[in-house]
């Protein structure tokens, strides 16, 4: 069997999670060929169906379910790890609704959480690569921006302030942890391959947790921010118990997010099972 195309981001949590799987250090796991790209590019590549396995935003997942199943391991979901809205000065919620806002892609979960937070009638945001958002806000090209990934740790360096923590809002409003992104596998791979991928991915996470020094070089090679404190903080924030298996709490959070998105007409109502079957 040819290696499966596997798309994930160069962010530290993803390279940490996938390192052992990509390098063949997980016995009997399916062989994969890694393709690294930003999350919005991965969302659109999955929409086109040209990746066998991919890390995608849970917002995008709502559009992908006819073709892809969600795996139970490898995802980014937790508490205290949601997207932040930042600006050059404090802004009230009403002012945000009419502000020039930058988002890191229309299909990102960050964009969906912003839409849920602001409600209908908010000004249409502009999209740009997530690494460009903080400089754009600092230069005054936009009034505010939604930041993700390691930007959570570095926005004060740009003279910006946190306006709202969308993850904290979601947790307070729903009681659920924040579902950010998950790993999907094409349904045409079949249940046996999907199950093997899920098991291999879980063991890849366990490998990294047991031998973090073995994966450190791969993580640093792809990290946009090389400061060890930032890299370690990023991994510590986004890699947790949910990364091994969503469990009942994680499934409830994902289901709630997709249901709210469907109620607003932002994603189709699901017509296929959420998860791949385990064998």
TAMOJO-V238387 format. One record per residue. BURIAL is b if it has 24 or more other ideal C-beta (glycine too) atoms within 12 Angstrom, else e. Layout:
# TAMOJO-V238387
BURIAL / BURIAL
This chain:
# TAMOJO-V238387
e / e / e / b / b / b / b / b / b / b / b / b / b / b / b / b / b / b / b / b / b / b / e / e / e / b / e / e / b / b / e / b / e / b / b / b / b / b / b / b / b / b / b / b / b / b / b / e / e / e / b / b / b / b / b / b / b / b / b / b / b / b / b / b / b / e / b / b / b / b / b / b / b / b / b / b / b / b / b / e / b / b / b / b / b / b / b / b / e / e / b / e / e / e / e / b / b / e / b / b / b / b / b / b / b / b / b / b / b / b / b / b / b / b / b / b / b / b / e / e / e / b / e / e / b / b / b / b / b / b / b / b / b / b / b / b / b / b / e / e / e / b / b / b / b / b / b / b / b / b / b / b / b / b / b / e / e / b / e / b / e / b / b / b / b / b / b / e / b / b / b / e / e / b / e / b / b / b / b / b / b / b / b / b / b / b / b / e / b / e / e / e / b / b / b / b / b / b / b / b / b / b / b / b / b / b / b / b / b / e / e / b / e / e / b / e / e / b / b / b / e / b / b / b / b / e / e / e / e / b / b / b / e / b / b / b / b / b / b / b / e / b / b / b / b / b / e / e / b / b / b / e / b / b / b / b / b / b / b / b / b / e / e / e / e / b / b / e / e / b / e / e / e / b / b / b / e / e / e
